[in-house]
Amino acid sequence: MARHKPAAEGGYQRGEETRARIVEAAIAVFGERGYEGASTRDIANAAGVNAPALQYYFDGKEGVYLECVEHLITLMWRMMGDTVEAAERALADENTNDQALIEAALGMLSAVVSTIQDSTRATALRAFLDRHQAGLCPESASMAFEERFKRRVGTVIRLLIARLSGLAVDDERTIIHSMALFTQGLAFRVQKPKLLEALKWTEINQKEMELVRGVVLTQARFTLEGLVRERDLRIG
């Protein structure tokens, strides 16, 4: 983990403000140019600081990137934390009915789809996350994101699918269904330019996002209800 230093000349508060400004700038630069393509000078210029400041606060480029990932993890849990915890509570009770489990899964998917909504900050974060998930980053950063976000979310989705389908958690079909469910939301982020072109939209604001989310959740509901019906036919 990168060091956490306040600015010597400005005290702790000024140091925290500088760190935050560097992280915001680095997310945009890494998102645009990738980890290999971004230089510490690029990031420093975007943040309005001198290049040695990145070494001072973060021990260099990898330290800055790791701090960007920490920031991203915090934002992702802020966005999805409530829905993940609600799903975990539903799973903890073996008497939770199918409809409640379906709603828990849809709640998580709804949070994912909401990330397609436009804002300057969201666009930079999406670009950073897309490059990160493509593996264009240090291994240490991939491990941090996996251990502190993806693993827990993936486990919850898999457990929901297993309960609804009656399949084992490690069944290949459970894994495939889980990935298919989650990527329904991610697909619209990746394919956003094509979506805008097809619908002749210039951006995705609240209204457009709600329309996309409604369609995605309707299709996902049909899929989940279908898994329940297949399970009941199989065991009935």
C-alpha positions as a LaTeX table, in Angstrom:
\begin{tabular}{lrrr}
\hline
Residue & $x$ (\AA) & $y$ (\AA) & $z$ (\AA) \\
\hline
Met1 & 0.00 & 0.00 & 0.00 \\
Ala2 & 1.22 & 3.50 & $-0.78$ \\
Arg3 & 2.45 & 5.72 & 1.99 \\
His4 & 0.03 & 8.20 & 3.51 \\
Lys5 & 1.80 & 11.53 & 4.00 \\
Pro6 & 0.49 & 15.03 & 4.59 \\
Ala7 & 2.20 & 17.85 & 2.74 \\
Ala8 & 5.08 & 19.08 & 4.86 \\
Glu9 & 4.48 & 22.72 & 4.00 \\
Gly10 & 0.72 & 22.76 & 4.32 \\
Gly11 & $-0.21$ & 20.38 & 7.10 \\
Tyr12 & $-2.40$ & 17.32 & 7.10 \\
Gln13 & $-5.49$ & 18.83 & 5.48 \\
Arg14 & $-3.57$ & 20.25 & 2.54 \\
Gly15 & $-1.77$ & 16.92 & 2.14 \\
Glu16 & $-5.07$ & 15.06 & 1.97 \\
Glu17 & $-6.41$ & 17.50 & $-0.62$ \\
Thr18 & $-3.29$ & 17.04 & $-2.74$ \\
Arg19 & $-3.51$ & 13.25 & $-2.54$ \\
Ala20 & $-7.17$ & 13.33 & $-3.55$ \\
Arg21 & $-6.43$ & 15.63 & $-6.49$ \\
Ile22 & $-3.66$ & 13.32 & $-7.69$ \\
Val23 & $-5.92$ & 10.27 & $-7.46$ \\
Glu24 & $-8.74$ & 11.94 & $-9.41$ \\
Ala25 & $-6.30$ & 13.04 & $-12.10$ \\
Ala26 & $-4.63$ & 9.62 & $-12.23$ \\
Ile27 & $-7.96$ & 7.83 & $-12.74$ \\
Ala28 & $-8.60$ & 9.98 & $-15.80$ \\
Val29 & $-5.08$ & 9.56 & $-17.20$ \\
Phe30 & $-4.94$ & 5.80 & $-16.61$ \\
Gly31 & $-8.42$ & 5.47 & $-18.13$ \\
Glu32 & $-7.36$ & 7.34 & $-21.24$ \\
Arg33 & $-3.86$ & 5.97 & $-21.75$ \\
Gly34 & $-3.70$ & 2.74 & $-19.77$ \\
Tyr35 & $-1.16$ & 1.85 & $-17.10$ \\
Glu36 & 1.75 & 1.38 & $-19.48$ \\
Gly37 & 0.90 & 4.45 & $-21.55$ \\
Ala38 & 0.57 & 6.85 & $-18.61$ \\
Ser39 & 3.64 & 8.50 & $-17.15$ \\
Thr40 & 4.09 & 10.07 & $-13.73$ \\
Arg41 & 4.67 & 13.37 & $-15.53$ \\
Asp42 & 1.30 & 13.03 & $-17.31$ \\
Ile43 & $-0.44$ & 12.43 & $-13.99$ \\
Ala44 & 1.41 & 15.23 & $-12.22$ \\
Asn45 & 0.54 & 17.71 & $-14.99$ \\
Ala46 & $-3.14$ & 16.69 & $-14.88$ \\
Ala47 & $-3.18$ & 17.11 & $-11.09$ \\
Gly48 & $-1.31$ & 20.41 & $-11.14$ \\
Val49 & 1.59 & 19.17 & $-9.02$ \\
Asn50 & 5.24 & 18.48 & $-9.70$ \\
Ala51 & 6.35 & 14.94 & $-10.60$ \\
Pro52 & 8.25 & 14.29 & $-7.34$ \\
Ala53 & 4.95 & 14.69 & $-5.45$ \\
Leu54 & 3.83 & 11.28 & $-6.79$ \\
Gln55 & 6.95 & 9.66 & $-5.38$ \\
Tyr56 & 6.49 & 11.48 & $-2.08$ \\
Tyr57 & 2.85 & 10.49 & $-1.57$ \\
Phe58 & 2.60 & 7.17 & $-3.38$ \\
Asp59 & 6.08 & 5.72 & $-4.02$ \\
Gly60 & 5.69 & 6.13 & $-7.77$ \\
Lys61 & 3.30 & 5.10 & $-10.52$ \\
Glu62 & 2.29 & 1.69 & $-9.18$ \\
Gly63 & 1.52 & 3.23 & $-5.80$ \\
Val64 & $-0.69$ & 5.83 & $-7.46$ \\
Tyr65 & $-2.49$ & 3.09 & $-9.39$ \\
Leu66 & $-3.07$ & 1.06 & $-6.23$ \\
Glu67 & $-4.53$ & 4.12 & $-4.55$ \\
Cys68 & $-6.85$ & 4.60 & $-7.55$ \\
Val69 & $-8.02$ & 1.00 & $-7.09$ \\
Glu70 & $-8.62$ & 1.60 & $-3.38$ \\
His71 & $-10.70$ & 4.64 & $-4.31$ \\
Leu72 & $-12.62$ & 2.60 & $-6.88$ \\
Ile73 & $-13.32$ & $-0.19$ & $-4.38$ \\
Thr74 & $-14.70$ & 2.35 & $-1.92$ \\
Leu75 & $-16.99$ & 3.82 & $-4.57$ \\
Met76 & $-18.15$ & 0.39 & $-5.74$ \\
Trp77 & $-19.09$ & $-0.67$ & $-2.21$ \\
Arg78 & $-20.88$ & 2.63 & $-1.71$ \\
Met79 & $-22.87$ & 1.87 & $-4.84$ \\
Met80 & $-23.48$ & $-1.86$ & $-4.30$ \\
Gly81 & $-22.91$ & $-2.48$ & $-0.60$ \\
Asp82 & $-26.54$ & $-2.26$ & 0.49 \\
Thr83 & $-27.74$ & $-4.64$ & $-2.23$ \\
Val84 & $-24.98$ & $-7.16$ & $-1.53$ \\
Glu85 & $-25.71$ & $-7.11$ & 2.20 \\
Ala86 & $-29.45$ & $-7.52$ & 1.54 \\
Ala87 & $-28.70$ & $-10.56$ & $-0.64$ \\
Glu88 & $-26.45$ & $-12.03$ & 2.04 \\
Arg89 & $-29.19$ & $-11.65$ & 4.65 \\
Ala90 & $-31.67$ & $-13.36$ & 2.33 \\
Leu91 & $-29.25$ & $-16.22$ & 1.73 \\
Ala92 & $-28.54$ & $-16.63$ & 5.44 \\
Asp93 & $-32.18$ & $-17.65$ & 6.02 \\
Glu94 & $-32.91$ & $-21.04$ & 4.50 \\
Asn95 & $-36.62$ & $-20.17$ & 4.59 \\
Thr96 & $-36.28$ & $-17.16$ & 2.29 \\
Asn97 & $-38.65$ & $-17.76$ & $-0.61$ \\
Asp98 & $-37.75$ & $-17.75$ & $-4.29$ \\
Gln99 & $-39.32$ & $-14.37$ & $-4.98$ \\
Ala100 & $-37.24$ & $-12.69$ & $-2.28$ \\
Leu101 & $-34.07$ & $-14.30$ & $-3.67$ \\
Ile102 & $-34.96$ & $-13.10$ & $-7.16$ \\
Glu103 & $-35.50$ & $-9.56$ & $-5.87$ \\
Ala104 & $-32.12$ & $-9.71$ & $-4.12$ \\
Ala105 & $-30.40$ & $-10.71$ & $-7.36$ \\
Leu106 & $-32.21$ & $-8.00$ & $-9.31$ \\
Gly107 & $-31.22$ & $-5.43$ & $-6.72$ \\
Met108 & $-27.55$ & $-6.17$ & $-7.32$ \\
Leu109 & $-28.01$ & $-6.09$ & $-11.08$ \\
Ser110 & $-29.89$ & $-2.79$ & $-10.83$ \\
Ala111 & $-26.91$ & $-1.21$ & $-9.09$ \\
Val112 & $-24.59$ & $-2.41$ & $-11.86$ \\
Val113 & $-26.78$ & $-0.99$ & $-14.64$ \\
Ser114 & $-26.92$ & 2.40 & $-12.91$ \\
Thr115 & $-23.22$ & 2.88 & $-13.69$ \\
Ile116 & $-24.00$ & 3.61 & $-17.36$ \\
Gln117 & $-25.46$ & 7.01 & $-16.45$ \\
Asp118 & $-23.33$ & 9.89 & $-17.71$ \\
Ser119 & $-21.31$ & 12.38 & $-15.72$ \\
Thr120 & $-17.74$ & 13.60 & $-16.20$ \\
Arg121 & $-16.55$ & 11.64 & $-13.19$ \\
Ala122 & $-18.46$ & 8.48 & $-14.09$ \\
Thr123 & $-17.00$ & 8.49 & $-17.59$ \\
Ala124 & $-13.44$ & 8.61 & $-16.24$ \\
Leu125 & $-14.16$ & 5.87 & $-13.71$ \\
Arg126 & $-15.72$ & 3.62 & $-16.37$ \\
Ala127 & $-12.70$ & 4.03 & $-18.63$ \\
Phe128 & $-10.35$ & 3.23 & $-15.75$ \\
Leu129 & $-12.40$ & 0.20 & $-14.68$ \\
Asp130 & $-12.68$ & $-1.18$ & $-18.23$ \\
Arg131 & $-8.91$ & $-1.11$ & $-18.68$ \\
His132 & $-8.41$ & $-2.56$ & $-15.22$ \\
Gln133 & $-10.80$ & $-5.46$ & $-15.81$ \\
Ala134 & $-9.08$ & $-6.17$ & $-19.12$ \\
Gly135 & $-5.95$ & $-6.92$ & $-17.10$ \\
Leu136 & $-4.05$ & $-3.83$ & $-18.25$ \\
Cys137 & $-2.70$ & $-3.09$ & $-14.78$ \\
Pro138 & $-0.19$ & $-4.29$ & $-12.17$ \\
Glu139 & $-0.89$ & $-7.75$ & $-10.75$ \\
Ser140 & $-0.99$ & $-6.30$ & $-7.23$ \\
Ala141 & $-3.93$ & $-4.10$ & $-8.26$ \\
Ser142 & $-5.80$ & $-7.01$ & $-9.84$ \\
Met143 & $-5.37$ & $-9.03$ & $-6.65$ \\
Ala144 & $-6.62$ & $-6.18$ & $-4.48$ \\
Phe145 & $-9.77$ & $-5.71$ & $-6.57$ \\
Glu146 & $-10.41$ & $-9.46$ & $-6.66$ \\
Glu147 & $-9.96$ & $-9.99$ & $-2.92$ \\
Arg148 & $-11.77$ & $-6.90$ & $-1.69$ \\
Phe149 & $-14.65$ & $-6.62$ & $-4.15$ \\
Lys150 & $-15.13$ & $-9.14$ & $-6.95$ \\
Arg151 & $-14.82$ & $-12.30$ & $-4.85$ \\
Arg152 & $-17.56$ & $-11.35$ & $-2.40$ \\
Val153 & $-19.93$ & $-10.13$ & $-5.11$ \\
Gly154 & $-19.28$ & $-13.20$ & $-7.25$ \\
Thr155 & $-19.87$ & $-15.53$ & $-4.34$ \\
Val156 & $-23.23$ & $-13.93$ & $-3.50$ \\
Ile157 & $-24.44$ & $-14.13$ & $-7.09$ \\
Arg158 & $-23.38$ & $-17.77$ & $-7.36$ \\
Leu159 & $-25.15$ & $-18.67$ & $-4.12$ \\
Leu160 & $-28.33$ & $-16.96$ & $-5.34$ \\
Ile161 & $-28.23$ & $-18.87$ & $-8.62$ \\
Ala162 & $-27.58$ & $-22.13$ & $-6.80$ \\
Arg163 & $-30.58$ & $-21.63$ & $-4.51$ \\
Leu164 & $-32.90$ & $-20.68$ & $-7.37$ \\
Ser165 & $-31.73$ & $-23.39$ & $-9.77$ \\
Gly166 & $-31.24$ & $-26.21$ & $-7.29$ \\
Leu167 & $-27.76$ & $-26.78$ & $-8.71$ \\
Ala168 & $-24.56$ & $-27.04$ & $-6.70$ \\
Val169 & $-22.61$ & $-23.82$ & $-6.16$ \\
Asp170 & $-19.64$ & $-25.26$ & $-8.06$ \\
Asp171 & $-21.73$ & $-26.74$ & $-10.88$ \\
Glu172 & $-20.52$ & $-25.45$ & $-14.24$ \\
Arg173 & $-24.05$ & $-24.33$ & $-15.10$ \\
Thr174 & $-24.26$ & $-22.29$ & $-11.90$ \\
Ile175 & $-21.04$ & $-20.51$ & $-12.74$ \\
Ile176 & $-22.15$ & $-19.79$ & $-16.32$ \\
His177 & $-25.59$ & $-18.57$ & $-15.23$ \\
Ser178 & $-23.95$ & $-16.30$ & $-12.64$ \\
Met179 & $-21.60$ & $-14.75$ & $-15.17$ \\
Ala180 & $-24.42$ & $-14.34$ & $-17.69$ \\
Leu181 & $-26.60$ & $-12.55$ & $-15.14$ \\
Phe182 & $-23.97$ & $-10.10$ & $-14.02$ \\
Thr183 & $-22.65$ & $-9.32$ & $-17.49$ \\
Gln184 & $-26.11$ & $-8.25$ & $-18.65$ \\
Gly185 & $-25.50$ & $-5.03$ & $-16.76$ \\
Leu186 & $-21.85$ & $-4.70$ & $-17.72$ \\
Ala187 & $-22.60$ & $-5.24$ & $-21.42$ \\
Phe188 & $-24.38$ & $-1.91$ & $-21.74$ \\
Arg189 & $-21.37$ & $-0.11$ & $-20.29$ \\
Val190 & $-19.00$ & $-1.80$ & $-22.72$ \\
Gln191 & $-21.36$ & $-1.41$ & $-25.70$ \\
Lys192 & $-22.46$ & 2.09 & $-24.76$ \\
Pro193 & $-21.33$ & 3.78 & $-28.03$ \\
Lys194 & $-23.38$ & 1.30 & $-30.06$ \\
Leu195 & $-26.37$ & 1.80 & $-27.76$ \\
Leu196 & $-26.20$ & 5.58 & $-28.23$ \\
Glu197 & $-25.92$ & 5.18 & $-31.99$ \\
Ala198 & $-28.78$ & 2.68 & $-32.27$ \\
Leu199 & $-31.17$ & 4.78 & $-30.18$ \\
Lys200 & $-29.91$ & 8.13 & $-31.52$ \\
Trp201 & $-29.15$ & 9.30 & $-27.98$ \\
Thr202 & $-26.37$ & 11.77 & $-27.31$ \\
Glu203 & $-25.93$ & 10.75 & $-23.66$ \\
Ile204 & $-27.45$ & 8.61 & $-20.95$ \\
Asn205 & $-29.07$ & 10.63 & $-18.19$ \\
Gln206 & $-31.47$ & 9.44 & $-15.49$ \\
Lys207 & $-34.38$ & 8.90 & $-17.88$ \\
Glu208 & $-32.35$ & 6.88 & $-20.39$ \\
Met209 & $-30.64$ & 4.86 & $-17.68$ \\
Glu210 & $-33.99$ & 3.95 & $-16.10$ \\
Leu211 & $-35.27$ & 2.74 & $-19.48$ \\
Val212 & $-32.24$ & 0.51 & $-20.01$ \\
Arg213 & $-32.39$ & $-0.75$ & $-16.43$ \\
Gly214 & $-36.08$ & $-1.59$ & $-16.74$ \\
Val215 & $-35.51$ & $-3.74$ & $-19.82$ \\
Val216 & $-32.45$ & $-5.48$ & $-18.36$ \\
Leu217 & $-34.23$ & $-6.29$ & $-15.10$ \\
Thr218 & $-37.30$ & $-7.59$ & $-16.95$ \\
Gln219 & $-35.16$ & $-9.98$ & $-18.97$ \\
Ala220 & $-33.19$ & $-11.03$ & $-15.91$ \\
Arg221 & $-36.42$ & $-11.69$ & $-13.99$ \\
Phe222 & $-37.63$ & $-14.01$ & $-16.78$ \\
Thr223 & $-34.31$ & $-15.88$ & $-16.63$ \\
Leu224 & $-34.38$ & $-16.30$ & $-12.85$ \\
Glu225 & $-38.01$ & $-17.37$ & $-12.81$ \\
Gly226 & $-37.16$ & $-19.85$ & $-15.57$ \\
Leu227 & $-34.43$ & $-21.37$ & $-13.40$ \\
Val228 & $-36.96$ & $-21.87$ & $-10.62$ \\
Arg229 & $-39.41$ & $-23.57$ & $-12.98$ \\
Glu230 & $-36.67$ & $-25.87$ & $-14.31$ \\
Arg231 & $-35.65$ & $-26.75$ & $-10.76$ \\
Asp232 & $-39.22$ & $-27.57$ & $-9.74$ \\
Leu233 & $-39.74$ & $-29.75$ & $-12.82$ \\
Arg234 & $-36.47$ & $-31.55$ & $-12.19$ \\
Ile235 & $-37.11$ & $-32.33$ & $-8.54$ \\
Gly236 & $-40.92$ & $-32.60$ & $-8.80$ \\
\hline
\end{tabular}
